[in-house]
């Protein structure tokens, strides 16, 4: 909890003392002024029961109101807090108490690390959320953070998705059991249906339901666009992004995803132009830079592409697949020896760490090793690589898709959809 002269903060909520407004994640909530005063009183007496006389003295300035009025007003506060309403408890003849979980600081630290969107960041986020769960097993946010971390590590090919699905489901189910279903949890479930199970229609339904429940939730739009790309619905992907831009035009992930949509739609020049804008606004989002590099490569600007691949590798050294993209680019430019050096480096890393075989398939195919490339694709299927969702639309896979042996793999990959 943070208290200053002009504002009081608790969890994701902020009360502006000068205006009496209550905000969550920067968005104003519809809480009437008297209810805001009640919430402020509970915050200022955090961890202690506030009886009716004390509540009336502080929140109503001593103006006598009935206990029923106090109960109704506290009920209004709990209703607006949604899943955090359980932080306010009541004991007959004792009063109301706001009890913020002891894991509060750990949860905040976890999301701080998570927002780095690097391998190291997600690892540190997992550690913070696990510690938060141990400190307070009733705080759903710890399990929500765990679920989000496992999900994104699979999305970015940092760990084998097949190994992440069980811990994701365990954390997700625990969070739902503690908080019921929130729009945030619904989005994580939808993305898991897309990524882990490739149930595209069910995933789309969940995303759209989350949008109806909380249209301000920005993760909806980037994940939904990614889902539409997987099924070749590029117009729908652009529409989802357009909706996201209306909500928050500066959300850092949207331009990165937009670059990828142009790339998979094979409008490489548009992807290059969009990539420049993406990097101008958000230079540290590695996904945007990597797809900008791919767009440059497929626009015939190999040297520029290599520069961007290398910059992305420096910024996110834990993402081995970025090196694989660099290697494949070098190979297509005729620089086979350099490509092989990177391939050997990646094969060494694979001895101790997970490497997404989808990207190794690209290297082997660029080097003319078709059988090894197909073996890697099969391995990516066994690992349940999220990247396989793109197998039908990825320009990088054009050469491999010409091999009739890929047809059987495609049928297996999309048999769950």
Secondary structure, 3 states (H helix, E strand, C coil): CEECCCEEEECCEEEECCCCEEEECCEECCCCHHHHHHHHHHHHCCCCCECHHHHHHHHCCCCCCCHHHHHHHHHHHHHHHHHHHHHEEEECCCEEEECCCCCHHHHHHHHHHHCCCCHHHHHHHHHHHHHHHHHCCCCHHHHHHHHHHHHHHHHCCCCCHHHHHHHHHHHHHHHHHHHCCCHHHHHHHHHHHHHHHCCHHHHHHHHHHHHHHCCCCCHHHHHHHHHHHHCCCHHHHHHHHHHHHHHCCCCHHHHHHHHHHHHHCCCHHHHHHHHHHHHHHCCCCHHHHHHHHHHHHHCCCHHHHHHHHHHHHHHCCCCHHHHHHHHHHHHHCCCHHHHHHHHHHHHHHHCCCCCCHHHHHHHHHHCCCHHHHHHHHHHHHHCCCHHHHHCCCCHHHHHHHCCCHHHHHHHHHCCCC
